[in-house]
Amino acid sequence: MEFRLLGPMQVEHDGGRVDLGRRRERCLLGLLLLEPGKVLLSDRLLDLLWDGEPPDTGLGQLRSNISRLRNQLRVYDGGQGAIRIRTHGTGYSVEVDPERVDVHRFKRLLTQATQASDPLTRAGLLRAALGLWHGPVMVDVMSDLLRERVAGGWEELRLTALERLAEADLLAGPARDVVTDMTELTARHPLWERFTALLMTAHFQAGNQAEASQAYHRLRDGLAGQLGLDPSAGLSELHDRILRQDPTLLTPGAGSIAASAARVDVPAQLPADVPDFTGRTDALKELDNLLTGGSRAVVVSALAGTGGVGKTALAVHWAHGVRDRFPDGQLYVNLRGYSSDPPVPAGHVLTRFLRALGVAGEQVPADGEEAAGMYRSLLAGKRILVVLDNARTADQVRPLLPGSPTCRVVITSRDRLDGLVARDGVRRLTLGVLPPDEALTLLGTLLGPERVDAEYDAAVRLGRLCGYLPLALRIAAALSTAQPGRSLARFVADLDGPGRLDALAVERDPQAAVRAAFDLSYDALEAESQRLFGCVGLVPGPDFTVPVAAALLDGTEERAERLLDRLVGAHLVEEYVPGRFALHDLLRQYAAERAGEHDEGRGPSAVV
């Protein structure tokens, strides 16, 4: 069986087309085929299939869609196992050879072409890759909104392939063919400098110096009129060389010269993605909205939450999924706002970013405001994603915000960063612990679905003991996997005790410890807030109020409310309904351990 997603969604078997019936079922299969082997949770699929507005009956419809797809594919597959749709708790994945899916063949051919040294070979591979395209991804079953959310990066890769093909053709063939192709592409993408650079060079090689110059002026006028920008220094230099009739532009290497003329250093600084990332459907949808909001101002999202809740994992995972949408680069920095090391000043980050963007070290301004101005100028008009991880304060972040609406920024912090929300228009997205079903799915991914199914009750109890905190779940899974001869039920029984925080740690890795994650948030508090945090950890019952906190402090309710707001801002305490506060299970145990550090054993008896 062959699966075609580059254009109308089609499935072929023995040279004939397979009728999969309804549009939504074909779209569902296509979504799974875009990421073979990856588990897509039901909530995520519902959100995608109904463009963010699934009906109340959506889950039942999704299950029926899956069942019908399985039955239809089984008929044509003939039991050969060419494709299987698997169920993983509350999600689904597809098992298929990627070579049977055109999008993955396209990406493989593009990679091979990049590695090929011979221009004729490279051009042949690129033509084979581009020949797989018959229109926008799944044009007959995806809405424009859905395609923008999940498949926009494939169009960017197609444009990259077209650019590399023109470059290879300039190295290997007559310039007239490149002129024809690049004229069409520059008409569709009039502000894309790399296409214009190739068109200018092709015109010059074909003996049309005047038309090469006209192509440059069309781009210059478009940039000035629409973005208020000038062409890049590299493209302007290429134009000067054409006016001088530089003979090197008539050599076989001119394609590389043209491509590099409009190409600046492209940073790709994202850390490695989390291979077994699970859940967070709503949060991923909110981040996807960064791409579709249509705002003329720079769009920034701040992920806030307690230590170990998975803010960095979510930001990096989402960034990897959309990095093809930012062909001018991705910048990343760990600001160390909550760390055993000192926070990184914004000035130091600006220096790093400017160097990553191609600025020589001696040209980086020493003055912080000048450096920030240069940074914003370099990002103007470019599609760059900036990830500012582990921020402590708004002042640490502000100089790093671009001014161009073509850029996007994601910030993570344990603080709410209220100042950025109020003054800079940052959208805040607060992460809580995982829902129980997503926690169970994550355990299935980490431990293996067979083990979780075999000891289901123990797995459910393990999720509860970990408080559904992703860091705790991952540590627990790593510890359990390291002891394959020990049953999950035995491991859970040993974990269920007063030493749970000590047990949730990986030896010789200080970052893989729940207590260490909490320590960083606690150490950032002033003494008075630390004292209140310890006291509320001893309060009996599931929650407490402002008067209870005031009694614990022997102070006024105004003072208690102010300190509670700081604890809520640090994501150590949650105000789950107005006036009522609670602690995450593991944080409650941690707070109780800290209770006696700031006064003479004050505890819950103070409330009486």
C-alpha atoms as one frame of an Amber mdcrd trajectory, in Angstrom:
protein
   0.000   0.000   0.000   1.149   3.532  -0.817  -0.020   6.688   0.947  -0.053
  10.088  -0.735  -0.431  13.242   1.375   1.316  15.810  -0.858  -1.802  17.016
  -2.628  -5.129  15.154  -2.420  -5.064  12.456   0.279  -4.913   9.105  -1.557
  -4.211   5.477  -0.721  -3.189   3.075  -3.486  -3.023  -0.720  -3.547  -1.740
  -2.801  -6.479  -1.941   0.249  -8.734  -5.572   0.985  -7.844  -7.023   3.617
  -5.573  -8.459   2.622  -2.198 -11.716   4.357  -1.267 -11.514   5.208   2.431
 -14.886   6.929   2.396 -15.543   9.891   4.644 -13.425  13.038   4.633 -12.866
  13.008   8.402 -11.622   9.412   8.394  -9.154  10.177   5.591  -8.016  13.264
   7.484  -7.569  11.193  10.652  -5.417   8.646   8.835  -3.385  11.460   7.300
  -2.707  13.040  10.691  -1.386   9.724  11.983   0.711   9.161   8.839   2.385
  12.564   9.194   4.012  11.250  12.386   4.250   7.427  12.152   5.002   5.741
  15.455   4.046   8.780  17.523   1.095   8.534  19.918  -1.513  11.245  19.286
  -3.865  11.586  22.239  -7.604  11.567  21.620  -7.968  15.133  22.931  -5.393
  16.320  20.421  -7.066  14.489  17.541 -10.494  15.835  18.503  -9.125  19.356
  18.586  -7.471  18.972  15.180 -10.287  17.175  13.384 -12.932  19.702  14.462
 -10.723  22.843  14.261 -10.829  23.418  18.005 -14.587  22.915  18.448 -15.284
  19.171  18.857 -18.896  18.175  19.560 -19.980  16.429  22.738 -20.157  13.193
  20.752 -16.660  13.716  19.329 -14.921  10.973  21.308 -17.467   8.398  20.237
 -17.174   9.533  16.631 -13.382   9.320  16.834 -13.549   5.726  18.081 -15.963
   4.837  15.275 -13.665   6.486  12.736 -10.709   4.450  14.017 -12.721   1.237
  13.885 -13.860   1.835  10.300 -10.345   2.745   9.178  -8.973  -0.444  10.665
 -11.607  -2.537   8.920 -11.092  -0.841   5.549  -7.299  -1.052   5.690  -7.429
  -4.697   6.796  -9.392  -5.635   3.654  -6.751  -4.232   1.317  -3.762  -5.116
   3.447  -4.592  -8.809   3.293  -3.041  -9.491   6.701   0.448  -8.463   5.550
   0.805  -5.896   8.346   1.835  -3.075   5.999  -0.075  -0.640   8.208  -1.522
  -0.978  11.689  -3.379   1.555  13.830  -2.468   0.959  17.466  -4.346   2.053
  20.585  -2.272   3.434  23.474  -4.507   4.194  26.435  -6.259   7.396  25.373
  -4.317   7.809  22.138  -3.502   6.210  18.803  -0.479   5.697  16.582   0.142
   4.185  13.164   2.814   1.599  12.324   3.920   1.881   8.720   7.127   1.874
   6.691   7.849   5.606   6.142   8.916   4.808   2.558   5.256   4.022   1.811
   4.279   7.628   2.701   5.201  10.313   0.175   5.963  13.072   2.736   8.655
  10.929   4.333  10.096   9.868   0.956  10.258  13.562   0.070  12.190  14.376
   3.234  14.586  11.442   2.679  15.307  12.550  -0.905  15.870  16.127   0.272
  18.405  14.898   2.830  20.194  12.772   0.235  20.339  15.731  -2.140  21.887
  17.919   0.535  24.620  15.330   1.036  25.326  14.807  -2.695  28.445  16.584
  -3.988  27.742  16.200  -7.711  25.292  18.903  -8.937  23.702  16.605 -11.535
  23.045  13.946  -8.884  21.747  16.603  -6.498  19.429  18.041  -9.130  18.087
  14.580  -9.969  17.280  13.811  -6.340  15.599  17.196  -5.872  13.462  16.734
  -9.010  12.404  13.312  -7.749  11.486  14.846  -4.385   9.540  17.736  -5.918
   7.811  15.349  -8.301   5.984  13.869  -5.319   4.095  17.152  -4.826   0.629
  17.502  -6.367  -0.678  20.419  -4.305  -0.921  21.586  -0.668  -0.733  18.842
   1.961  -3.996  16.839   2.048  -5.729  19.622   0.149  -9.026  17.760  -0.153
  -9.492  16.806   3.513  -7.722  19.480   5.619  -9.071  22.916   6.385  -6.682
  25.818   5.832  -6.492  26.302   9.614  -5.577  22.665  10.230  -2.962  22.693
   7.456  -1.431  25.826   8.965  -1.244  24.129  12.370   0.204  20.741  11.464
   1.653  20.884   7.945   2.956  24.415   7.363   6.536  23.226   7.715   6.240
  20.931   4.690   5.594  23.906   2.383   8.743  25.556   3.765  10.689  22.393
   2.901   9.262  22.433  -0.629  10.505  26.005  -1.123  13.901  24.970   0.249
  14.011  22.138  -2.297  13.139  24.534  -5.130  15.913  26.900  -4.063  18.494
  24.097  -3.901  17.384  22.785  -7.284  17.943  26.198  -8.883  21.366  26.381
  -7.249  22.270  22.909  -8.562  20.976  23.781 -12.041  23.169  26.895 -12.170
  26.118  24.653 -11.421  25.188  22.012 -13.990  22.912  23.368 -16.719  21.875
  26.288 -18.918  20.830  29.455 -17.081  17.718  29.894 -19.291  15.949  27.043
 -17.512  16.671  28.617 -14.129  15.369  32.001 -15.329  12.015  30.438 -16.187
  11.677  28.637 -12.864  12.899  31.549 -10.717  10.710  34.097 -12.506   7.656
  32.066 -11.500   8.859  31.612  -7.921   9.768  35.257  -7.365   6.304  36.226
  -8.615   4.789  33.980  -5.931   7.305  34.981  -3.249   8.373  38.522  -4.156
  10.174  39.215  -0.849  12.173  35.966  -0.706  15.760  37.182  -1.169  17.243
  33.797  -1.993  14.945  33.297  -4.983  15.731  36.805  -6.226  19.489  36.192
  -5.857  19.245  33.065  -8.008  17.091  34.856 -10.594  19.595  37.759 -10.787
  22.490  35.355 -11.335  20.597  33.323 -13.928  19.678  36.483 -15.867  23.308
  37.615 -15.797  24.587  34.247 -17.033  21.999  34.332 -19.825  23.363  37.711
 -20.951  20.540  39.834 -19.483  22.318  42.241 -17.128  19.481  44.784 -17.256
  16.879  42.203 -16.249  19.119  41.025 -13.406  19.241  44.600 -12.117  15.467
  44.983 -12.503  14.911  41.877 -10.363  17.007  43.466  -7.619  15.078  46.752
  -7.751  11.704  44.955  -7.619  12.763  43.256  -4.400  14.219  46.469  -2.968
  11.006  48.390  -3.643   8.874  45.594  -2.188  10.907  45.400   1.018  10.829
  49.169   1.453   7.123  49.496   0.740   5.851  46.550   2.779   8.388  46.189
   5.612  10.394  49.391   5.600  13.605  47.388   5.102  16.575  47.367   2.734
  17.909  44.269   0.968  20.564  42.338   2.846  24.201  43.361   2.488  24.922
  40.103   0.643  22.248  40.724  -1.991  23.356  44.338  -2.476  26.923  43.119
  -2.991  25.694  40.591  -5.580  23.946  43.447  -7.420  27.155  45.490  -7.401
  29.073  42.542  -8.856  26.512  42.194 -11.639  26.833  45.897 -12.459  30.625
  45.458 -12.576  30.133  42.370 -14.781  32.166  40.270 -12.383  33.453  37.291
 -14.445  33.256  34.920 -11.468  29.456  35.064 -11.808  29.821  33.336 -15.190
  31.652  30.335 -13.700  30.051  27.023 -12.646  30.304  28.113  -9.010  27.943
  31.058  -9.496  24.986  29.106  -8.100  26.681  28.817  -4.737  27.654  32.503
  -4.877  24.040  33.499  -5.526  22.626  31.286  -2.799  25.137  32.525  -0.241
  24.562  36.170  -1.213  21.120  36.163   0.379  21.934  33.691   3.096  23.095
  34.737   6.546  24.142  32.461   9.368  21.057  30.498  10.405  21.171  29.573
  14.094  19.611  26.256  15.106  20.058  26.318  18.875  17.132  24.230  20.113
  18.043  21.478  22.596  17.146  17.904  21.689  13.429  17.143  21.640  11.887
  14.839  24.241  11.336  11.615  22.240   8.515  10.315  24.426   6.666  13.592
  24.979   3.063  12.845  25.921  -0.129  14.847  26.334  -0.529  18.615  26.808
  -3.094  18.825  24.015  -4.624  22.109  25.191  -1.238  23.725  25.792   0.007
  22.720  22.329  -3.150  24.206  20.848  -2.508  27.487  22.665   1.041  27.567
  21.340  -0.191  26.744  17.836  -2.310  29.888  18.089   0.948  31.864  18.116
   1.265  30.961  14.440  -2.295  31.705  13.364  -3.195  34.781  15.392  -2.412
  37.166  12.554  -1.133  39.821  14.964   0.951  42.657  13.505   2.875  42.846
  16.783   5.385  40.300  17.958   3.562  37.433  19.683   5.043  36.134  22.919
   3.833  33.301  25.133   5.042  32.659  28.678   4.767  29.140  30.088   4.522
  29.263  33.869   4.308  26.468  36.421   5.959  24.727  39.345   9.303  22.960
  39.086   9.124  19.594  37.324   5.811  20.265  35.597   7.394  20.103  32.127
   7.576  23.729  30.961  10.886  23.336  29.153   9.887  19.977  27.657   6.697
  21.504  26.255   8.434  24.604  24.875  11.215  22.606  23.204   8.850  19.934
  21.871   6.549  22.532  20.327   9.510  24.479  18.944  10.860  21.374  17.180
   7.453  20.745  15.670   7.279  24.212  14.108  10.956  24.955  13.413  10.457
  24.554   9.660   8.170  27.594   9.905  11.159  29.669  10.987  13.707  29.199
   8.189  15.794  32.150   9.391  16.651  30.347  12.609  15.794  29.358  16.162
  17.519  30.994  19.131  17.548  29.337  22.568  19.029  30.226  25.933  18.715
  28.861  29.462  18.527  32.054  31.510  19.186  30.078  34.731  16.586  32.117
  36.587  16.020  29.215  38.959  19.328  27.416  39.201  22.231  26.741  41.522
  24.222  29.013  39.174  23.691  32.802  38.932  21.049  34.045  36.450  22.387
  34.976  33.012  22.199  38.775  32.453  20.355  39.956  29.364  23.541  41.646
  28.092  25.396  38.331  28.016  22.526  36.720  26.111  22.475  39.546  23.560
  26.175  38.962  22.896  25.553  35.238  22.336  22.566  35.847  20.080  24.347
  38.499  18.000  27.289  36.165  17.434  24.891  33.380  16.465  23.338  35.774
  13.938  26.714  36.343  12.292  27.998  39.462  14.052  31.748  39.320  14.659
  32.725  39.532  18.319  34.531  42.868  17.924  31.396  44.373  16.312  29.061
  43.557  19.206  28.277  46.849  21.009  29.445  47.063  24.608  26.456  49.235
  25.508  23.419  47.131  26.377  20.873  49.381  24.660  22.958  49.508  21.485
  23.296  45.736  21.509  19.520  45.347  21.940  18.949  47.749  19.032  21.300
  45.782  16.779  19.560  42.548  17.795  16.118  43.939  16.902  17.448  45.283
  13.596  18.911  41.904  12.618  15.621  40.156  13.409  13.467  42.706  11.553
  11.543  41.049   8.741  12.976  37.614   9.479  11.116  34.521  10.614  12.954
  33.566  13.780  11.741  31.668  16.840  13.229  32.700  20.192  12.964  30.389
  23.225  13.877  32.036  26.537  13.982  29.205  29.064  13.937  29.452  32.873
  13.486  33.220  33.247  13.567  34.811  36.703  12.346  38.374  36.124  10.759
  40.540  33.454  13.873  42.723  33.271  15.905  39.662  32.307  13.571  39.087
  29.344  12.580  42.497  27.943  15.832  43.305  26.075  15.557  39.923  24.316
  12.121  40.529  22.779  12.231  41.195  19.003  10.290  44.085  17.516   9.257
  42.337  14.295   5.832  40.687  13.857   7.488  37.933  11.819   9.183  36.555
  14.947   7.714  34.485  17.767   8.917  34.136  21.361   8.258  31.483  23.999
   9.331  32.081  27.609   9.336  29.568  30.457   9.450  30.538  34.117   8.402
  29.419  37.570   7.216  32.982  38.110   4.012  34.444  36.651   5.982  37.336
  35.112   3.053  39.681  35.749   5.043  42.679  34.516   5.477  41.170  31.050
   1.777  40.395  30.869   0.760  43.901  31.946   3.299  45.996  30.057   4.483
  43.910  27.103   1.317  42.063  26.107   2.751  38.624  26.826   0.188  35.822
  26.837   0.523  33.642  29.921  -0.136  29.910  29.809  -0.004  28.165  33.184
   0.829  24.457  33.254  -0.549  22.181  35.921   0.224  18.542  36.573  -0.907
  15.975  34.011  -4.466  14.671  34.056  -4.544  11.085  35.400  -5.187   9.566
  31.967  -2.242  11.419  30.386  -0.028  10.412  33.319  -0.977   6.784  32.700
  -0.237   7.163  28.982   3.178   8.631  29.814   3.919   5.687  32.108   2.908
   3.339  29.302   5.343   5.082  26.976   8.180   4.979  29.517   7.607   1.510
  31.000   6.065  -0.167  27.973   2.313  -0.607  27.412   2.499  -4.335  28.124
   3.870  -3.799  31.623   1.295  -1.122  32.429  -1.540  -3.292  31.115  -0.273
  -6.269  33.141  -0.123  -4.239  36.388  -2.734  -1.624  35.670  -3.776  -0.972
  39.292  -0.147  -0.506  40.346   0.430   1.913  37.457  -2.614   3.968  38.467
  -1.356   4.072  42.057   2.135   5.068  40.889   0.702   8.026  38.991  -1.161
   9.114  42.108   1.926   8.784  44.356   3.884  10.928  41.899   1.163  13.541
  42.099   0.913  13.331  38.278   4.026  15.545  38.139   5.929  14.752  34.898
   9.384  14.927  36.496   8.329  12.545  39.274   6.720  10.163  36.775   9.857
  10.068  34.620  12.134   9.491  37.599   9.893   6.742  38.948   9.778   5.052
  35.538  13.569   5.236  35.203  14.065   3.700  38.654  11.547   0.942  37.985
  13.037   0.147  34.560  16.464  -0.197  36.176  15.048  -3.114  38.220  13.323
  -5.316  35.615  13.009  -8.253  38.002  11.008  -6.241  40.512   7.271  -6.052
  40.016   5.667  -2.653  39.583   3.408  -3.377  42.562   6.461  -3.964  44.778
   8.124  -0.801  43.543   4.984   1.221  44.278   4.644  -0.275  47.752   8.224
   0.708  48.581   7.639   4.227  47.254   4.534   4.796  49.369   6.041   6.186
  52.541   7.461   9.260  54.245  10.715   8.991  52.286   9.021   9.414  48.915
  10.852  12.640  48.052  14.202  11.002  48.760  13.233   7.988  46.664  12.277
  10.119  43.645  15.864  10.847  42.661  18.383   9.327  40.257  21.807   8.684
  41.763  24.696  10.834  40.520  22.354  13.169  38.620  21.419  16.135  40.817
  19.024  17.522  38.187  16.981  14.302  38.156  15.491  14.756  41.620  12.112
  16.110  42.660  13.477  17.607  45.885  16.180  19.505  43.974  13.542  20.978
  41.640  11.519  22.199  44.624  14.633  23.551  46.366  15.265  26.025  43.553
  11.787  27.559  43.914  11.938  27.584  47.713  15.397  29.171  47.844  14.166
  32.046  45.650  11.610  33.087  48.312  12.272  35.661  51.013  12.304  34.337
  54.605   8.740  35.381  55.464   7.280  33.539  52.467   9.415  30.502  53.257
   8.037  30.477  56.783   4.407  30.576  55.614   5.057  27.868  53.013   6.422
  25.543  55.687   3.474  26.225  57.988   0.772  25.513  55.403   2.430  22.174
  54.690   1.333  21.081  58.172  -2.306  22.179  57.899  -4.634  19.151  58.106
  -7.251  18.771  55.424  -7.136  19.297  51.651  -6.996  23.108  51.639  -6.869
  26.291  53.745  -7.964  29.944  53.674  -6.427  33.367  54.259  -7.586  33.478
  57.931  -5.855  30.137  58.536  -2.646  31.473  57.030  -2.904  34.632  59.144
  -3.308  32.546  62.297  -0.260  30.472  61.393   1.763  33.673  61.102   0.224
  35.423  64.131  -0.333  38.296  61.719  -3.010  40.161  59.826  -5.035  38.765
  56.969  -3.653  41.511  54.684  -0.125  40.321  55.374  -1.100  36.670  54.891
  -2.865  37.464  51.620   0.214  39.303  50.321   2.504  36.375  51.148   0.086
  33.838  49.682   0.046  35.817  46.456   3.837  35.451  46.309   3.569  31.710
  46.873   0.917  31.433  44.173   3.105  33.525  41.853   5.979  31.108  42.474
   3.626  28.161  41.761   4.254  26.596  45.163   0.635  27.075  46.247  -2.498
  26.996  44.101  -5.603  29.154  44.585  -7.953  26.638  42.995 -11.073  28.701
  43.793 -11.132  32.318  45.042 -10.066  32.381  48.676  -9.187  28.704  48.990
  -5.629  27.416  48.621  -4.049  23.990  48.250  -0.678  22.328  47.703   0.300
  19.641  45.247   0.761  16.337  47.154   4.543  16.231  46.767   4.852  19.954
  47.564   2.812  19.415  50.728   5.273  16.777  51.895   8.178  19.031  50.952
   6.639  22.017  52.787   6.081  19.929  55.927   9.772  19.024  55.949  10.646
  22.730  55.810   8.172  23.760  58.494  10.531  24.194  61.418  13.242  26.235
  59.746  12.057  29.754  60.561  10.476  29.677  64.025  10.051  27.571  67.092
   8.136  24.623  65.727   4.962  26.525  64.823   2.461  24.121  63.305  -1.211
  23.442  62.792  -2.016  23.916  66.478  -1.658  27.649  65.844  -4.926  27.587
  63.939  -6.962  26.401  66.896
